[in-house]
Amino acid sequence: MGFPKGFLWGGATAANQLEGGWQEGGKGMSSDDVVTNGTNTTPRLVTYTLPDGTKKAEPMFTLGAVPKGTKFECHEGYLYPNHDGIDFYHHYKEDIALFAEMGFKCFRLSIAWTRIYPNGDDEIANEEGLKFYDDMFDECLKYGIEPVVTISHYETPLALTHKWNSWADRRMIDCYLKYCETIFKRYKDKVKYWMTFNEINCLGMIGWMPAAVAGNDKQTLAQAAHHQFVASAKAVIMGHEINPDFQIGCMIAYSLAYAKTCNPDDVLQAWKRSGWCNFYSDVQCRGYYPSYKLKEYEREGIHLAVEPTDEELLKQGTVDYIAFSYYMSSVVSTDPKDNEQAGGNLISGLKNPYLKASEWGWQIDPVGLRISLNYLYDRYQLPLFIVENGLGAVDKKEADGSINDDYRINYLADHIKEMEKAIEEDGVDLMGYTPWGCIDLVSASTGEMKKRYGFIYVDKYDDGTGDYSRSKKKSFNWYKKVIASNGEDLSND
Ligand code: BGP
């Protein structure tokens, strides 16, 4: 009863937000290395120098096209929090031991492409980078922790942006596949679970974070998404040839949108909003572009450059499972008077009077998770994997060093209860659960450290200070008990 045997309890991270060591071990520059810190109200900036030498810094979420010859680089006077992350690069043994103590069955991490191919198109892979992940996977396996690997999580070799504007160019597919072939072959006996692109649907909104593309016009983003679709499909086909046991998934940011009223116009609006997520999983799970998207492209004059083999590749390279992040839900309305915006994970909506929100304004909605699980399972009948969920909050260290994060425990317990109902009452096939930022790390949207998600506290602060020491929060022992009881015991005592 409840969670199935073998359910993958664990935690999730990404290389750029955690590893640090940005210039160590032969690593090249990634698109994320030129992103500054920000706050909830001031955006993270991408820094670059124009061909005439003018230095510029533009918000990451709205970065537009830049002239040819522009160099993305770090500028003096800015803080780049991901350069040091939480120094997992040097602490991974200690951190994995703590994950093991919590009883993790799996650990979601991403490989930094630039540790393997520093420029993205190098002839030979960087052995030091390969060895780093070999050692890390061995450390996980030593404790029986299954690595779950995101191949590309919000960072791409910067050299490829300079060369081709990254994923805007079709030649990226071959670079990505060479990288995939290298890691698939190298780690084929150590890693079984893969995801091709983190939150691929964010490409509908922003070019820099998911694709290292300067420019956020719809035509450029649609073409970049097409290249990632083809790359993902080819990676799935290749991965299965290298090891037929591989499980290769897509990964989407799932954002549930409710209609504000039962006015059919609002309901239609909510349905249209759901296309923000569905389009990407439709292509990656069904193997073809859905009709509503083709019509939208036609209406908006978007023309995709497509090769004759693409159609067949998309069909052949559908994914084995659907991984998704779920933090919140939102509300949409067609009434122009409704304008009370809620905060959000890239895409936001109106405030929902029935829900509470996090300190960053993300609306907390456990039942929405059950609804999302049902929507996705119903639509595709594929196994689901919740690879991100959690509460970003400011944690307070008491005088005795303890951190009493009951708010986090409550958030996670409420979501786990709904997951159980989705499995138990609705028959959803759920493979696992990896709460985001199982150890505190740099926030993707704001670059803050104070927006913490972890069971493990890291002594690192927004101004760059801190000694990187680790300590257990109250939620550490709680989650340990949850895993030990396979999700049965959610009590907080
Ligand atoms: C997802 C990303 C993660 C992550 C998380 C939490 O969108 O895949 O990389 O950071 O959101 O967001 P944030 O860090 O902005 O709080």
Residues whose N, C-alpha, C, O or C-beta is under 5 A from the ligand:
A	BS01	BGP	A14 E199 G392 V442 S443 A444 S445 T446
